[in-house]
Amino acid sequence: MVSSIAYYITLLRRDFAGYCSRELGKLGLSQGLLFFILYVGRHPGCTPGQLAAALHMDAGHTARSLAKLEQGGFLLRRPHPQDRRAQTLELTGRGREAFELSHALFARWDAQAAAALTGEEQARLLDLLEKLAGGKGGGCVRGDFPAD
């Protein structure tokens, strides 16, 4: 195989997805739903529209995901204080638990994946990945989700 950024990112993503499936399955979550929890946890009181825009999801997918999270006891929808037609989102106790677990989940996987790198190399890698992701429209860069 010719050296390719896409190839290595695909390998890492596959490994991370398997790791998330094993760990999140214990809570009844999928990796996809985790990103909804991460955003709401960082932005309590956001609206479904804000969430969909931030995660680059369509309204239908967002609505289905929010329904699953609500049914699973991770999320609450409340009437918006200024607009009765709108809703705000917040995590339940179970949702906060999943949010906190995600920090440990990301940190453990990062530590395992980057174990062969020095601290300086890890910082440089993060900077380079952030630079690559910056122009691609991804909402999953260092400022939006936990990396610590």
N, CA and C atoms as a LAMMPS dump frame, in Angstrom:
ITEM: TIMESTEP
0
ITEM: NUMBER OF ATOMS
444
ITEM: BOX BOUNDS ff ff ff
-5.0000000000000000e+02 5.0000000000000000e+02
-5.0000000000000000e+02 5.0000000000000000e+02
-5.0000000000000000e+02 5.0000000000000000e+02
ITEM: ATOMS id mol type element x y z
1 1 1 N 0.852 -1.192 0
2 1 2 C 0 0 0
3 1 3 C 0.885 1.239 0
4 2 1 N 0.571 2.162 -0.852
5 2 2 C 1.292 3.418 -0.922
6 2 3 C 0.964 4.237 0.323
7 3 1 N 1.957 4.931 0.87
8 3 2 C 1.707 5.772 2.04
9 3 3 C 0.633 6.798 1.716
10 4 1 N -0.359 6.867 2.6
11 4 2 C -1.49 7.759 2.371
12 4 3 C -2.056 8.208 3.703
13 5 1 N -2.324 9.49 3.817
14 5 2 C -2.955 10.015 5.025
15 5 3 C -4.303 9.33 5.228
16 6 1 N -5.069 9.201 4.157
17 6 2 C -6.4 8.592 4.242
18 6 3 C -6.319 7.158 4.76
19 7 1 N -5.324 6.422 4.317
20 7 2 C -5.168 5.03 4.749
21 7 3 C -4.957 4.967 6.262
22 8 1 N -4.034 5.762 6.776
23 8 2 C -3.74 5.719 8.206
24 8 3 C -4.886 6.274 9.043
25 9 1 N -5.544 7.277 8.556
26 9 2 C -6.704 7.811 9.282
27 9 3 C -7.812 6.769 9.311
28 10 1 N -7.987 6.042 8.227
29 10 2 C -9.001 4.991 8.175
30 10 3 C -8.683 3.885 9.176
31 11 1 N -7.426 3.496 9.274
32 11 2 C -7.034 2.478 10.255
33 11 3 C -7.301 2.96 11.678
34 12 1 N -6.915 4.189 11.972
35 12 2 C -7.13 4.737 13.306
36 12 3 C -8.618 4.867 13.618
37 13 1 N -9.391 5.3 12.643
38 13 2 C -10.826 5.458 12.862
39 13 3 C -11.491 4.114 13.14
40 14 1 N -11.088 3.106 12.385
41 14 2 C -11.642 1.769 12.598
42 14 3 C -11.31 1.268 14.009
43 15 1 N -10.074 1.498 14.438
44 15 2 C -9.669 1.089 15.771
45 15 3 C -10.453 1.854 16.835
46 16 1 N -10.597 3.163 16.64
47 16 2 C -11.34 3.983 17.603
48 16 3 C -12.812 3.574 17.646
49 17 1 N -13.398 3.29 16.491
50 17 2 C -14.807 2.882 16.442
51 17 3 C -15.026 1.574 17.214
52 18 1 N -14.129 0.628 17.046
53 18 2 C -14.245 -0.628 17.79
54 18 3 C -14.097 -0.407 19.282
55 19 1 N -13.147 0.413 19.654
56 19 2 C -12.93 0.75 21.062
57 19 3 C -14.175 1.414 21.65
58 20 1 N -14.734 2.381 20.931
59 20 2 C -15.949 3.068 21.398
60 20 3 C -17.115 2.103 21.515
61 21 1 N -17.267 1.227 20.54
62 21 2 C -18.378 0.273 20.579
63 21 3 C -18.317 -0.581 21.831
64 22 1 N -17.127 -1.064 22.159
65 22 2 C -16.975 -1.901 23.354
66 22 3 C -17.281 -1.1 24.617
67 23 1 N -16.72 0.089 24.726
68 23 2 C -16.865 0.886 25.947
69 23 3 C -18.255 1.504 26.08
70 24 1 N -18.771 2.058 24.99
71 24 2 C -20.065 2.735 25.04
72 24 3 C -21.23 1.756 25.088
73 25 1 N -21.015 0.55 24.553
74 25 2 C -22.057 -0.467 24.596
75 25 3 C -22.495 -0.769 26.018
76 26 1 N -21.579 -0.6 26.966
77 26 2 C -21.902 -0.831 28.373
78 26 3 C -22.955 0.15 28.873
79 27 1 N -23.023 1.327 28.242
80 27 2 C -24.017 2.341 28.618
81 27 3 C -25.242 2.322 27.715
82 28 1 N -25.19 1.54 26.657
83 28 2 C -26.296 1.532 25.705
84 28 3 C -26.202 2.666 24.697
85 29 1 N -24.976 3.116 24.42
86 29 2 C -24.754 4.206 23.465
87 29 3 C -23.946 3.717 22.273
88 30 1 N -24.066 4.449 21.188
89 30 2 C -23.219 4.218 20.028
90 30 3 C -22.268 5.408 19.91
91 31 1 N -21.238 5.242 19.108
92 31 2 C -20.29 6.328 18.903
93 31 3 C -20.981 7.552 18.304
94 32 1 N -21.889 7.337 17.372
95 32 2 C -22.595 8.455 16.751
96 32 3 C -23.401 9.262 17.754
97 33 1 N -24.082 8.582 18.658
98 33 2 C -24.87 9.29 19.667
99 33 3 C -23.981 10.014 20.667
100 34 1 N -22.772 9.509 20.871
101 34 2 C -21.859 10.15 21.811
102 34 3 C -21.573 11.595 21.411
103 35 1 N -21.443 11.857 20.125
104 35 2 C -21.115 13.207 19.696
105 35 3 C -22.258 14.191 19.974
106 36 1 N -23.485 13.696 19.987
107 36 2 C -24.615 14.536 20.384
108 36 3 C -24.505 14.867 21.873
109 37 1 N -24.164 13.867 22.67
110 37 2 C -23.999 14.087 24.108
111 37 3 C -22.854 15.055 24.372
112 38 1 N -21.761 14.902 23.642
113 38 2 C -20.619 15.792 23.835
114 38 3 C -20.988 17.242 23.54
115 39 1 N -21.726 17.454 22.465
116 39 2 C -22.087 18.831 22.12
117 39 3 C -23.038 19.422 23.152
118 40 1 N -24.066 18.686 23.525
119 40 2 C -25.038 19.209 24.505
120 40 3 C -24.358 19.422 25.857
121 41 1 N -23.449 18.53 26.216
122 41 2 C -22.718 18.689 27.468
123 41 3 C -21.866 19.949 27.495
124 42 1 N -21.318 20.304 26.35
125 42 2 C -20.511 21.532 26.236
126 42 3 C -21.357 22.773 26.01
127 43 1 N -22.589 22.57 25.531
128 43 2 C -23.474 23.705 25.21
129 43 3 C -24.875 23.467 25.78
130 44 1 N -24.995 23.372 27.12
131 44 2 C -26.327 23.129 27.696
132 44 3 C -27.293 24.249 27.315
133 45 1 N -28.514 23.865 27.014
134 45 2 C -29.513 24.849 26.608
135 45 3 C -29.518 25.134 25.115
136 46 1 N -28.689 24.423 24.352
137 46 2 C -28.685 24.623 22.902
138 46 3 C -29.999 24.107 22.32
139 47 1 N -30.274 24.485 21.105
140 47 2 C -31.479 24.017 20.422
141 47 3 C -31.112 22.876 19.482
142 48 1 N -32.085 22.068 19.073
143 48 2 C -31.79 21.019 18.1
144 48 3 C -31.191 21.57 16.802
145 49 1 N -31.624 22.737 16.372
146 49 2 C -31.074 23.344 15.16
147 49 3 C -29.607 23.717 15.32
148 50 1 N -29.254 24.26 16.465
149 50 2 C -27.85 24.596 16.719
150 50 3 C -26.998 23.329 16.74
151 51 1 N -27.521 22.292 17.368
152 51 2 C -26.817 21.014 17.436
153 51 3 C -26.603 20.447 16.04
154 52 1 N -27.643 20.419 15.24
155 52 2 C -27.552 19.883 13.882
156 52 3 C -26.529 20.656 13.053
157 53 1 N -26.553 21.969 13.17
158 53 2 C -25.603 22.792 12.409
159 53 3 C -24.168 22.531 12.86
160 54 1 N -23.951 22.445 14.159
161 54 2 C -22.6 22.239 14.683
162 54 3 C -22.034 20.889 14.277
163 55 1 N -22.877 19.866 14.222
164 55 2 C -22.42 18.519 13.874
165 55 3 C -22.558 18.217 12.384
166 56 1 N -23.039 19.189 11.612
167 56 2 C -23.229 19.027 10.168
168 56 3 C -24.153 17.843 9.866
169 57 1 N -25.282 17.801 10.597
170 57 2 C -26.279 16.739 10.428
171 57 3 C -27.565 17.359 9.894
172 58 1 N -28.346 16.57 9.185
173 58 2 C -29.639 17.08 8.736
174 58 3 C -30.637 16.998 9.885
175 59 1 N -31.726 17.724 9.756
176 59 2 C -32.718 17.828 10.83
177 59 3 C -33.352 16.476 11.159
178 60 1 N -33.601 15.663 10.155
179 60 2 C -34.224 14.357 10.381
180 60 3 C -33.329 13.435 11.195
181 61 1 N -32.06 13.362 10.811
182 61 2 C -31.123 12.519 11.549
183 61 3 C -30.982 13.015 12.987
184 62 1 N -30.907 14.322 13.145
185 62 2 C -30.787 14.912 14.48
186 62 3 C -32.016 14.565 15.327
187 63 1 N -33.199 14.699 14.753
188 63 2 C -34.431 14.399 15.493
189 63 3 C -34.474 12.935 15.932
190 64 1 N -34.088 12.023 15.044
191 64 2 C -34.083 10.593 15.388
192 64 3 C -33.061 10.302 16.488
193 65 1 N -31.904 10.918 16.404
194 65 2 C -30.862 10.707 17.413
195 65 3 C -31.29 11.27 18.76
196 66 1 N -31.896 12.45 18.75
197 66 2 C -32.365 13.043 20.002
198 66 3 C -33.461 12.19 20.632
199 67 1 N -34.323 11.617 19.802
200 67 2 C -35.38 10.742 20.328
201 67 3 C -34.767 9.516 21.008
202 68 1 N -33.733 8.925 20.4
203 68 2 C -33.068 7.771 21.008
204 68 3 C -32.426 8.154 22.34
205 69 1 N -31.785 9.31 22.374
206 69 2 C -31.139 9.759 23.614
207 69 3 C -32.163 10.064 24.697
208 70 1 N -33.278 10.622 24.293
209 70 2 C -34.341 10.927 25.253
210 70 3 C -34.949 9.62 25.795
211 71 1 N -35.221 8.681 24.914
212 71 2 C -35.778 7.39 25.335
213 71 3 C -34.807 6.615 26.225
214 72 1 N -33.512 6.801 25.981
215 72 2 C -32.501 6.127 26.779
216 72 3 C -32.211 6.802 28.108
217 73 1 N -32.854 7.945 28.348
218 73 2 C -32.661 8.651 29.605
219 73 3 C -31.401 9.494 29.675
220 74 1 N -30.836 9.855 28.523
221 74 2 C -29.614 10.647 28.485
222 74 3 C -29.873 12.142 28.318
223 75 1 N -31.049 12.492 27.821
224 75 2 C -31.297 13.858 27.371
225 75 3 C -32.71 14.292 27.719
226 76 1 N -32.852 15.58 28.002
227 76 2 C -34.167 16.192 28.212
228 76 3 C -34.368 17.303 27.209
229 77 1 N -35.575 17.392 26.698
230 77 2 C -35.966 18.53 25.862
231 77 3 C -36.9 19.384 26.703
232 78 1 N -36.651 20.666 26.697
233 78 2 C -37.488 21.591 27.461
234 78 3 C -37.945 22.72 26.541
235 79 1 N -39.087 23.313 26.861
236 79 2 C -39.513 24.467 26.057
237 79 3 C -38.498 25.604 26.176
238 80 1 N -38.246 26.258 25.058
239 80 2 C -37.33 27.404 25.047
240 80 3 C -37.964 28.538 25.839
241 81 1 N -37.222 29.205 26.722
242 81 2 C -37.822 30.253 27.564
243 81 3 C -38.359 31.458 26.786
244 82 1 N -37.761 31.777 25.634
245 82 2 C -38.219 32.934 24.861
246 82 3 C -39.114 32.575 23.674
247 83 1 N -39.094 31.325 23.255
248 83 2 C -39.864 30.913 22.074
249 83 3 C -40.525 29.575 22.372
250 84 1 N -41.795 29.589 22.648
251 84 2 C -42.514 28.374 23.069
252 84 3 C -42.557 27.308 21.982
253 85 1 N -42.317 27.697 20.735
254 85 2 C -42.305 26.714 19.651
255 85 3 C -40.99 25.937 19.601
256 86 1 N -39.956 26.492 20.194
257 86 2 C -38.627 25.869 20.154
258 86 3 C -38.356 25.063 21.417
259 87 1 N -37.308 24.272 21.348
260 87 2 C -36.902 23.457 22.486
261 87 3 C -35.433 23.729 22.808
262 88 1 N -35.07 23.509 24.071
263 88 2 C -33.668 23.512 24.464
264 88 3 C -33.318 22.105 24.926
265 89 1 N -32.045 21.805 24.909
266 89 2 C -31.574 20.472 25.241
267 89 3 C -30.645 20.525 26.448
268 90 1 N -30.781 19.537 27.313
269 90 2 C -29.847 19.402 28.431
270 90 3 C -29.694 17.934 28.773
271 91 1 N -28.566 17.614 29.368
272 91 2 C -28.288 16.238 29.747
273 91 3 C -28.943 15.904 31.074
274 92 1 N -29.356 14.663 31.208
275 92 2 C -29.847 14.14 32.487
276 92 3 C -28.619 13.705 33.295
277 93 1 N -28.842 13.167 34.47
278 93 2 C -27.741 12.608 35.247
279 93 3 C -27.023 11.511 34.488
280 94 1 N -27.784 10.668 33.827
281 94 2 C -27.196 9.596 33.022
282 94 3 C -26.41 10.168 31.842
283 95 1 N -26.932 11.237 31.259
284 95 2 C -26.237 11.903 30.162
285 95 3 C -24.932 12.541 30.616
286 96 1 N -24.944 13.136 31.823
287 96 2 C -23.719 13.731 32.379
288 96 3 C -22.681 12.634 32.64
289 97 1 N -23.164 11.489 33.112
290 97 2 C -22.254 10.354 33.336
291 97 3 C -21.579 9.951 32.019
292 98 1 N -22.364 9.863 30.955
293 98 2 C -21.81 9.513 29.64
294 98 3 C -20.856 10.594 29.148
295 99 1 N -21.191 11.848 29.405
296 99 2 C -20.33 12.964 29.021
297 99 3 C -18.982 12.858 29.729
298 100 1 N -19.019 12.605 31.021
299 100 2 C -17.78 12.473 31.799
300 100 3 C -16.987 11.241 31.351
301 101 1 N -17.681 10.146 31.085
302 101 2 C -17.014 8.94 30.607
303 101 3 C -16.29 9.208 29.289
304 102 1 N -16.872 10.05 28.454
305 102 2 C -16.26 10.319 27.153
306 102 3 C -14.883 10.946 27.306
307 103 1 N -14.695 11.792 28.311
308 103 2 C -13.381 12.394 28.523
309 103 3 C -12.353 11.304 28.818
310 104 1 N -12.706 10.378 29.693
311 104 2 C -11.804 9.28 30.028
312 104 3 C -11.608 8.364 28.821
313 105 1 N -12.679 8.134 28.07
314 105 2 C -12.63 7.281 26.886
315 105 3 C -11.645 7.835 25.864
316 106 1 N -11.774 9.122 25.557
317 106 2 C -10.884 9.754 24.583
318 106 3 C -9.446 9.742 25.098
319 107 1 N -9.25 10.071 26.37
320 107 2 C -7.902 10.14 26.931
321 107 3 C -7.223 8.769 26.903
322 108 1 N -7.96 7.709 27.262
323 108 2 C -7.379 6.359 27.259
324 108 3 C -6.994 5.933 25.847
325 109 1 N -7.896 6.174 24.874
326 109 2 C -7.574 5.773 23.509
327 109 3 C -6.402 6.582 22.982
328 110 1 N -6.403 7.884 23.218
329 110 2 C -5.291 8.726 22.773
330 110 3 C -3.972 8.232 23.354
331 111 1 N -3.973 7.908 24.642
332 111 2 C -2.749 7.441 25.294
333 111 3 C -2.264 6.132 24.673
334 112 1 N -3.185 5.224 24.391
335 112 2 C -2.807 3.953 23.773
336 112 3 C -2.315 4.154 22.345
337 113 1 N -3.04 4.981 21.588
338 113 2 C -2.703 5.181 20.178
339 113 3 C -1.376 5.913 20.006
340 114 1 N -1.063 6.817 20.921
341 114 2 C 0.132 7.654 20.785
342 114 3 C 1.252 7.236 21.737
343 115 1 N 1.18 6.039 22.28
344 115 2 C 2.167 5.591 23.276
345 115 3 C 3.595 5.61 22.747
346 116 1 N 3.772 5.401 21.455
347 116 2 C 5.116 5.358 20.886
348 116 3 C 5.685 6.762 20.616
349 117 1 N 4.879 7.799 20.825
350 117 2 C 5.32 9.169 20.552
351 117 3 C 5.732 9.883 21.828
352 118 1 N 6.667 10.803 21.696
353 118 2 C 7.022 11.652 22.829
354 118 3 C 5.915 12.687 23.02
355 119 1 N 5.918 13.36 24.155
356 119 2 C 4.934 14.418 24.401
357 119 3 C 4.991 15.501 23.337
358 120 1 N 6.188 15.853 22.925
359 120 2 C 6.362 16.869 21.877
360 120 3 C 5.791 16.38 20.548
361 121 1 N 6.028 15.117 20.216
362 121 2 C 5.489 14.552 18.978
363 121 3 C 3.962 14.495 19.021
364 122 1 N 3.4 14.151 20.18
365 122 2 C 1.945 14.117 20.315
366 122 3 C 1.347 15.502 20.097
367 123 1 N 1.96 16.525 20.694
368 123 2 C 1.467 17.896 20.523
369 123 3 C 1.557 18.313 19.062
370 124 1 N 2.646 17.971 18.397
371 124 2 C 2.828 18.322 16.984
372 124 3 C 1.796 17.593 16.119
373 125 1 N 1.567 16.318 16.428
374 125 2 C 0.567 15.548 15.679
375 125 3 C -0.81 16.188 15.809
376 126 1 N -1.198 16.563 17.033
377 126 2 C -2.491 17.221 17.224
378 126 3 C -2.583 18.514 16.435
379 127 1 N -1.518 19.293 16.45
380 127 2 C -1.506 20.548 15.68
381 127 3 C -1.687 20.273 14.189
382 128 1 N -0.99 19.277 13.679
383 128 2 C -1.09 18.955 12.255
384 128 3 C -2.472 18.413 11.893
385 129 1 N -3.029 17.542 12.737
386 129 2 C -4.372 17.018 12.468
387 129 3 C -5.416 18.126 12.52
388 130 1 N -5.269 19.031 13.47
389 130 2 C -6.194 20.156 13.554
390 130 3 C -6.095 21.023 12.301
391 131 1 N -4.89 21.229 11.817
392 131 2 C -4.693 22.009 10.593
393 131 3 C -5.349 21.315 9.401
394 132 1 N -5.175 19.991 9.314
395 132 2 C -5.805 19.233 8.223
396 132 3 C -7.328 19.294 8.305
397 133 1 N -7.875 19.135 9.502
398 133 2 C -9.327 19.109 9.678
399 133 3 C -9.946 20.492 9.544
400 134 1 N -9.185 21.529 9.765
401 134 2 C -9.714 22.894 9.773
402 134 3 C -10.426 23.309 8.508
403 135 1 N -9.948 22.91 7.362
404 135 2 C -10.566 23.326 6.108
405 135 3 C -11.569 22.338 5.563
406 136 1 N -11.869 21.28 6.31
407 136 2 C -12.734 20.224 5.785
408 136 3 C -14.162 20.289 6.304
409 137 1 N -14.502 21.292 7.111
410 137 2 C -15.87 21.418 7.591
411 137 3 C -16.203 20.506 8.747
412 138 1 N -15.216 19.819 9.309
413 138 2 C -15.477 18.935 10.441
414 138 3 C -15.698 19.726 11.706
415 139 1 N -16.667 19.326 12.519
416 139 2 C -16.931 20.005 13.785
417 139 3 C -16.242 19.316 14.944
418 140 1 N -15.375 18.412 14.664
419 140 2 C -14.773 17.589 15.716
420 140 3 C -13.309 17.931 15.929
421 141 1 N -13.001 19.204 16.004
422 141 2 C -11.629 19.596 16.278
423 141 3 C -11.485 19.962 17.746
424 142 1 N -10.293 20.167 18.175
425 142 2 C -9.951 20.324 19.571
426 142 3 C -10.905 21.243 20.341
427 143 1 N -11.361 22.347 19.805
428 143 2 C -12.198 23.276 20.549
429 143 3 C -13.62 22.812 20.786
430 144 1 N -14.103 21.843 20.036
431 144 2 C -15.5 21.412 20.151
432 144 3 C -15.701 20.205 21.046
433 145 1 N -14.734 19.309 21.112
434 145 2 C -14.899 18.077 21.857
435 145 3 C -13.675 17.82 22.72
436 146 1 N -13.822 16.998 23.726
437 146 2 C -12.722 16.791 24.667
438 146 3 C -11.536 16.089 24.016
439 147 1 N -10.373 16.609 24.297
440 147 2 C -9.144 15.957 23.875
441 147 3 C -8.269 15.722 25.091
442 148 1 N -8.751 16.139 26.256
443 148 2 C -7.935 16.006 27.457
444 148 3 C -8.293 14.81 28.273
